[in-house]
Amino acid sequence: MEGVRYKVYGKHVYGNLYGCSYELLADSEFLKGVVVEAAKVGNMTLLDVKVWRISPGVSVVAVILESHIAIHTWPEFGFATVDVYSCGKHSNPEKAFKYIVEVLKPARFEYTVADRSYIE
């Protein structure tokens, strides 16, 4: 928006993926790579990535300079939740989210884009 003065710029993209492959959702190294690449695709600065195996599921959380990317999976249901939040105007969290969807190949997905900005 022209003329808008942002004190904080924020965009949060989050959603659910249904009908994903059990093998992809259970593969912690694969999912870590997906999150690392999503940060690149979204023009974000990756600081750290942590992975937890919650057998058979996986949680991957990336701390990015601009905020975070998270994937939580339930392979037994073919289900994953994805969360991409960025406070950087230069970044594109929606593009990062859609990259994750493209790689995980769900039968269907839904997502929401929330404005998390503080405007003066």
MDTraj code that builds the backbone (N, CA, C; nanometers):
import mdtraj as md
import numpy as np

residues = "MET GLU GLY VAL ARG TYR LYS VAL TYR GLY LYS HIS VAL TYR GLY ASN LEU TYR GLY CYS SER TYR GLU LEU LEU ALA ASP SER GLU PHE LEU LYS GLY VAL VAL VAL GLU ALA ALA LYS VAL GLY ASN MET THR LEU LEU ASP VAL LYS VAL TRP ARG ILE SER PRO GLY VAL SER VAL VAL ALA VAL ILE LEU GLU SER HIS ILE ALA ILE HIS THR TRP PRO GLU PHE GLY PHE ALA THR VAL ASP VAL TYR SER CYS GLY LYS HIS SER ASN PRO GLU LYS ALA PHE LYS TYR ILE VAL GLU VAL LEU LYS PRO ALA ARG PHE GLU TYR THR VAL ALA ASP ARG SER TYR ILE GLU".split()
xyz = np.array([
    [0.0848, -0.1186, 0.0000],
    [0.0000, 0.0000, 0.0000],
    [0.0884, 0.1236, 0.0000],
    [0.0602, 0.2123, -0.0924],
    [0.1385, 0.3332, -0.1048],
    [0.1031, 0.4292, 0.0086],
    [0.2045, 0.4930, 0.0630],
    [0.1836, 0.5894, 0.1701],
    [0.1707, 0.5278, 0.3088],
    [0.1714, 0.3965, 0.3169],
    [0.1599, 0.3279, 0.4453],
    [0.2970, 0.3244, 0.5108],
    [0.3000, 0.3563, 0.6391],
    [0.4263, 0.3505, 0.7139],
    [0.4222, 0.2298, 0.8067],
    [0.5048, 0.1314, 0.7734],
    [0.5126, 0.0107, 0.8542],
    [0.6104, 0.0311, 0.9687],
    [0.5659, 0.0021, 1.0891],
    [0.6587, -0.0083, 1.2016],
    [0.7167, -0.1496, 1.2000],
    [0.6291, -0.2477, 1.1743],
    [0.6696, -0.3865, 1.1584],
    [0.5929, -0.4420, 1.0388],
    [0.6660, -0.5051, 0.9466],
    [0.6023, -0.5705, 0.8337],
    [0.6013, -0.7196, 0.8618],
    [0.4867, -0.7832, 0.8481],
    [0.4806, -0.9264, 0.8722],
    [0.3758, -0.9939, 0.7866],
    [0.4125, -1.1110, 0.7338],
    [0.3183, -1.1922, 0.6565],
    [0.3343, -1.3359, 0.7051],
    [0.2210, -1.3963, 0.7389],
    [0.2196, -1.5316, 0.7939],
    [0.1360, -1.6193, 0.7012],
    [0.1973, -1.7228, 0.6483],
    [0.1287, -1.8163, 0.5600],
    [0.1298, -1.9519, 0.6300],
    [0.0115, -2.0080, 0.6512],
    [0.0035, -2.1362, 0.7215],
    [-0.1102, -2.2185, 0.6632],
    [-0.0931, -2.3510, 0.6721],
    [-0.1975, -2.4349, 0.6163],
    [-0.1771, -2.5825, 0.6457],
    [-0.2678, -2.6614, 0.5887],
    [-0.2720, -2.8059, 0.6081],
    [-0.2594, -2.8760, 0.4736],
    [-0.1832, -2.9861, 0.4742],
    [-0.1650, -3.0678, 0.3551],
    [-0.2222, -3.2060, 0.3827],
    [-0.3054, -3.2551, 0.2913],
    [-0.3745, -3.3832, 0.3074],
    [-0.3362, -3.4780, 0.1948],
    [-0.3247, -3.6054, 0.2278],
    [-0.2986, -3.7059, 0.1252],
    [-0.1551, -3.7070, 0.0749],
    [-0.0610, -3.6779, 0.1633],
    [0.0814, -3.6822, 0.1275],
    [0.1347, -3.8246, 0.1443],
    [0.2452, -3.8508, 0.0814],
    [0.3111, -3.9810, 0.0892],
    [0.3645, -4.0070, 0.2300],
    [0.3377, -4.1260, 0.2810],
    [0.3906, -4.1675, 0.4115],
    [0.5419, -4.1543, 0.4126],
    [0.6066, -4.2030, 0.3066],
    [0.7528, -4.2040, 0.3002],
    [0.8108, -4.0631, 0.3097],
    [0.7526, -3.9681, 0.2381],
    [0.8035, -3.8307, 0.2435],
    [0.7836, -3.7694, 0.3820],
    [0.6677, -3.7926, 0.4399],
    [0.6371, -3.7311, 0.5697],
    [0.7139, -3.7938, 0.6853],
    [0.7681, -3.9129, 0.6653],
    [0.8441, -3.9803, 0.7712],
    [0.9956, -3.9608, 0.7563],
    [1.0392, -3.8982, 0.6480],
    [1.1816, -3.8843, 0.6170],
    [1.2355, -3.7519, 0.6706],
    [1.2977, -3.7561, 0.7881],
    [1.3429, -3.6338, 0.8549],
    [1.4501, -3.5589, 0.7756],
    [1.5426, -3.6295, 0.7129],
    [1.6472, -3.5616, 0.6351],
    [1.5895, -3.4946, 0.5107],
    [1.4959, -3.5639, 0.4452],
    [1.4285, -3.5054, 0.3290],
    [1.3557, -3.3771, 0.3698],
    [1.2805, -3.3823, 0.4793],
    [1.2035, -3.2657, 0.5236],
    [1.2945, -3.1505, 0.5647],
    [1.4069, -3.1819, 0.6260],
    [1.5037, -3.0771, 0.6602],
    [1.5497, -3.0067, 0.5324],
    [1.5811, -3.0838, 0.4298],
    [1.6217, -3.0260, 0.3018],
    [1.5128, -2.9410, 0.2384],
    [1.3882, -2.9839, 0.2527],
    [1.2751, -2.9077, 0.1989],
    [1.2669, -2.7708, 0.2660],
    [1.2831, -2.7674, 0.3971],
    [1.2754, -2.6408, 0.4704],
    [1.3920, -2.5488, 0.4328],
    [1.5109, -2.6056, 0.4208],
    [1.6284, -2.5256, 0.3818],
    [1.6059, -2.4640, 0.2434],
    [1.5562, -2.5431, 0.1502],
    [1.5315, -2.4919, 0.0149],
    [1.4163, -2.3915, 0.0132],
    [1.3139, -2.4137, 0.0941],
    [1.2013, -2.3191, 0.1017],
    [1.2495, -2.1820, 0.1478],
    [1.3437, -2.1795, 0.2408],
    [1.3994, -2.0512, 0.2867],
    [1.4673, -1.9798, 0.1694],
    [1.5406, -2.0539, 0.0877],
    [1.6068, -1.9943, -0.0300],
    [1.5028, -1.9427, -0.1286],
    [1.4032, -2.0266, -0.1581],
    [1.2984, -1.9899, -0.2542],
    [1.2249, -1.8634, -0.2083],
    [1.2040, -1.8522, -0.0778],
    [1.1331, -1.7366, -0.0223],
    [1.2227, -1.6173, 0.0074],
    [1.3500, -1.6256, -0.0319],
    [1.4458, -1.5165, -0.0110],
    [1.4605, -1.4811, 0.1371],
    [1.4776, -1.5847, 0.2190],
    [1.4904, -1.5680, 0.3631],
    [1.6310, -1.6083, 0.4068],
    [1.6735, -1.5555, 0.5192],
    [1.8071, -1.5815, 0.5718],
    [1.7996, -1.6906, 0.6778],
    [1.8484, -1.8094, 0.6447],
    [1.8425, -1.9236, 0.7348],
    [1.9472, -1.9094, 0.8449],
    [1.9038, -1.9221, 0.9710],
    [1.9947, -1.9154, 1.0844],
    [2.0220, -2.0529, 1.1444],
    [1.9180, -2.1355, 1.1563],
    [1.9339, -2.2668, 1.2175],
    [1.8141, -2.3541, 1.1822],
    [1.8357, -2.4855, 1.1831],
    [1.7284, -2.5820, 1.1584],
    [1.7388, -2.6915, 1.2634],
    [1.6269, -2.7250, 1.3230],
    [1.6206, -2.8349, 1.4198],
    [1.5178, -2.9360, 1.3704],
    [1.5469, -3.0632, 1.3946],
    [1.4595, -3.1721, 1.3507],
    [1.4336, -3.2638, 1.4694],
    [1.3085, -3.3020, 1.4861],
    [1.2700, -3.3979, 1.5894],
    [1.1911, -3.5092, 1.5237],
    [1.2291, -3.6336, 1.5528],
    [1.1522, -3.7494, 1.5069],
    [1.0562, -3.7857, 1.6191],
    [0.9299, -3.7824, 1.5875],
    [0.8258, -3.8186, 1.6830],
    [0.7557, -3.9373, 1.6177],
    [0.8244, -4.0481, 1.6184],
    [0.7936, -4.1642, 1.5377],
    [0.6445, -4.1965, 1.5333],
    [0.5862, -4.2029, 1.4144],
    [0.6521, -4.1948, 1.2850],
    [0.6636, -4.0528, 1.2306],
    [0.6086, -3.9546, 1.3011],
    [0.6078, -3.8172, 1.2523],
    [0.7405, -3.7463, 1.2691],
    [0.7449, -3.6281, 1.2092],
    [0.8652, -3.5453, 1.2125],
    [0.8215, -3.4006, 1.2334],
    [0.8997, -3.3278, 1.3111],
    [0.8843, -3.1828, 1.3217],
    [1.0148, -3.1185, 1.2804],
    [1.0066, -3.0225, 1.1895],
    [1.1228, -2.9469, 1.1443],
    [1.0914, -2.8000, 1.1673],
    [1.1804, -2.7327, 1.2382],
    [1.1632, -2.5904, 1.2631],
    [1.2909, -2.5193, 1.2208],
    [1.2761, -2.4229, 1.1321],
    [1.3885, -2.3410, 1.0879],
    [1.3709, -2.2015, 1.1451],
    [1.4731, -2.1546, 1.2084],
    [1.4753, -2.0149, 1.2516],
    [1.5400, -1.9383, 1.1373],
    [1.4669, -1.8417, 1.0874],
    [1.5203, -1.7550, 0.9836],
    [1.5347, -1.6159, 1.0450],
    [1.6223, -1.5370, 0.9901],
    [1.6440, -1.4020, 1.0416],
    [1.5111, -1.3266, 1.0486],
    [1.4250, -1.3534, 0.9521],
    [1.2969, -1.2835, 0.9424],
    [1.1878, -1.3449, 1.0296],
    [1.2023, -1.4675, 1.0787],
    [1.1118, -1.5334, 1.1732],
    [1.1292, -1.6846, 1.1715],
    [1.0343, -1.7611, 1.1069],
    [1.0464, -1.9071, 1.1126],
    [0.9707, -1.9783, 1.0004],
    [1.0106, -2.1050, 0.9801],
    [0.9398, -2.1989, 0.8924],
    [0.9265, -2.3277, 0.9730],
    [0.8076, -2.3877, 0.9729],
    [0.7880, -2.5131, 1.0466],
    [0.7029, -2.6093, 0.9652],
    [0.7411, -2.7372, 0.9728],
    [0.6604, -2.8458, 0.9170],
    [0.6443, -2.9493, 1.0274],
    [0.5202, -2.9920, 1.0498],
    [0.4903, -3.0999, 1.1453],
    [0.4122, -3.2058, 1.0681],
    [0.4537, -3.3324, 1.0822],
    [0.3912, -3.4366, 1.0006],
    [0.3313, -3.5492, 1.0837],
    [0.2277, -3.6088, 1.0267],
    [0.1617, -3.7284, 1.0778],
    [0.1521, -3.8252, 0.9589],
    [0.2618, -3.8969, 0.9316],
    [0.2638, -3.9843, 0.8131],
    [0.1519, -4.0870, 0.8115],
    [0.1149, -4.1368, 0.9278],
    [0.0108, -4.2395, 0.9344],
    [-0.1239, -4.1884, 0.8824],
    [-0.1402, -4.0564, 0.8761],
    [-0.2632, -3.9965, 0.8231],
    [-0.2393, -3.9233, 0.6909],
    [-0.1140, -3.9214, 0.6429],
    [-0.0814, -3.8475, 0.5212],
    [-0.0992, -3.6985, 0.5390],
    [-0.0822, -3.6504, 0.6612],
    [-0.1172, -3.5127, 0.6988],
    [0.0058, -3.4348, 0.7453],
    [0.0120, -3.3080, 0.7063],
    [0.1186, -3.2193, 0.7529],
    [0.0631, -3.0793, 0.7725],
    [0.1194, -3.0088, 0.8692],
    [0.0903, -2.8670, 0.8841],
    [0.2176, -2.7908, 0.8492],
    [0.1988, -2.6761, 0.7852],
    [0.3115, -2.5947, 0.7406],
    [0.2868, -2.4514, 0.7835],
    [0.3926, -2.3887, 0.8322],
    [0.3851, -2.2540, 0.8857],
    [0.5061, -2.1756, 0.8352],
    [0.4832, -2.0644, 0.7646],
    [0.5929, -1.9802, 0.7162],
    [0.5589, -1.8362, 0.7548],
    [0.6433, -1.7789, 0.8392],
    [0.6194, -1.6430, 0.8880],
    [0.7434, -1.5603, 0.8639],
    [0.7254, -1.4417, 0.8062],
    [0.8388, -1.3550, 0.7778],
    [0.8060, -1.2094, 0.8072],
    [0.9013, -1.1429, 0.8657],
    [0.8905, -0.9992, 0.8935],
    [0.9751, -0.9187, 0.7958],
    [1.0153, -0.9773, 0.6868],
    [1.0991, -0.9063, 0.5909],
    [1.0229, -0.8728, 0.4646],
    [1.0180, -0.7447, 0.4294],
    [0.9503, -0.7041, 0.3063],
    [1.0143, -0.7662, 0.1831],
    [1.1430, -0.7962, 0.1919],
    [1.2173, -0.8533, 0.0796],
    [1.1866, -1.0020, 0.0581],
    [1.1244, -1.0656, 0.1558],
    [1.0999, -1.2095, 0.1479],
    [0.9611, -1.2397, 0.0921],
    [0.9416, -1.3682, 0.0587],
    [0.8141, -1.4098, 0.0007],
    [0.7688, -1.5403, 0.0675],
    [0.7040, -1.5306, 0.1850],
    [0.6619, -1.6520, 0.2544],
    [0.5589, -1.7347, 0.1781],
    [0.4784, -1.6710, 0.0965],
    [0.3802, -1.7457, 0.0189],
    [0.4496, -1.8337, -0.0867],
    [0.5536, -1.7810, -0.1464],
    [0.6311, -1.8589, -0.2439],
    [0.6996, -1.9766, -0.1738],
    [0.7517, -1.9547, -0.0538],
    [0.8150, -2.0621, 0.0231],
    [0.7122, -2.1696, 0.0584],
    [0.5932, -2.1277, 0.1017],
    [0.4865, -2.2225, 0.1352],
    [0.4502, -2.3069, 0.0126],
    [0.4308, -2.2408, -0.1001],
    [0.3906, -2.3121, -0.2217],
    [0.5008, -2.4072, -0.2695],
    [0.6268, -2.3737, -0.2450],
    [0.7358, -2.4659, -0.2769],
    [0.7210, -2.5942, -0.1935],
    [0.6948, -2.5787, -0.0657],
    [0.6781, -2.6947, 0.0224],
    [0.5625, -2.7819, -0.0271],
    [0.4529, -2.7195, -0.0647],
    [0.3377, -2.7932, -0.1185],
    [0.3776, -2.8688, -0.2450],
    [0.4489, -2.8019, -0.3341],
    [0.4909, -2.8637, -0.4608],
    [0.5752, -2.9886, -0.4359],
    [0.6634, -2.9834, -0.3382],
    [0.7538, -3.0958, -0.3110],
    [0.6833, -3.2091, -0.2361],
    [0.5919, -3.1759, -0.1451],
    [0.5231, -3.2796, -0.0667],
    [0.4049, -3.3414, -0.1413],
    [0.3616, -3.2792, -0.2502],
    [0.2596, -3.3349, -0.3404],
    [0.1332, -3.3850, -0.2691],
    [0.0679, -3.3005, -0.1921],
    [-0.0557, -3.3464, -0.1280],
    [-0.1670, -3.3658, -0.2306],
    [-0.2633, -3.4508, -0.1953],
    [-0.3822, -3.4666, -0.2791],
    [-0.4619, -3.3361, -0.2776],
    [-0.4590, -3.2690, -0.1627],
    [-0.5226, -3.1369, -0.1513],
    [-0.4568, -3.0615, -0.0366],
    [-0.4734, -2.9292, -0.0407],
    [-0.4195, -2.8464, 0.0663],
    [-0.5046, -2.7214, 0.0811],
    [-0.4894, -2.6586, 0.1942],
    [-0.5561, -2.5314, 0.2205],
    [-0.4567, -2.4435, 0.2934],
    [-0.4686, -2.3125, 0.2700],
    [-0.3793, -2.2225, 0.3414],
    [-0.4428, -2.0858, 0.3610],
    [-0.3861, -2.0142, 0.4552],
    [-0.4308, -1.8800, 0.4898],
    [-0.3102, -1.7883, 0.4879],
    [-0.3314, -1.6661, 0.4410],
    [-0.2279, -1.5636, 0.4470],
    [-0.2780, -1.4570, 0.5428],
    [-0.2024, -1.4362, 0.6492],
    [-0.2409, -1.3376, 0.7504],
    [-0.1420, -1.2218, 0.7509],
    [-0.1946, -1.1018, 0.7548],
    [-0.1100, -0.9831, 0.7684],
    [-0.0778, -0.9680, 0.9160],
    [0.0505, -0.9696, 0.9506],
    [0.0933, -0.9566, 1.0894],
    [0.1714, -0.8263, 1.1075],
    [0.1369, -0.7255, 1.0287],
    [0.2086, -0.5988, 1.0291],
    [0.1553, -0.5048, 1.1379],
    [0.2426, -0.4166, 1.1760],
    [0.2060, -0.3051, 1.2640],
    [0.2255, -0.1786, 1.1813],
    [0.1142, -0.1142, 1.1499],
    [0.1156, 0.0010, 1.0607],
    [0.0879, 0.1264, 1.1414],
    [0.1644, 0.2288, 1.1096],
    [0.1478, 0.3571, 1.1765],
    [0.0388, 0.4379, 1.1091],
])
top = md.Topology()
chain = top.add_chain()
for i, resn in enumerate(residues, 1):
    res = top.add_residue(resn, chain, resSeq=i)
    for name in ("N", "CA", "C"):
        top.add_atom(name, md.element.get_by_symbol(name[0]), res)
traj = md.Trajectory(xyz[None], top)
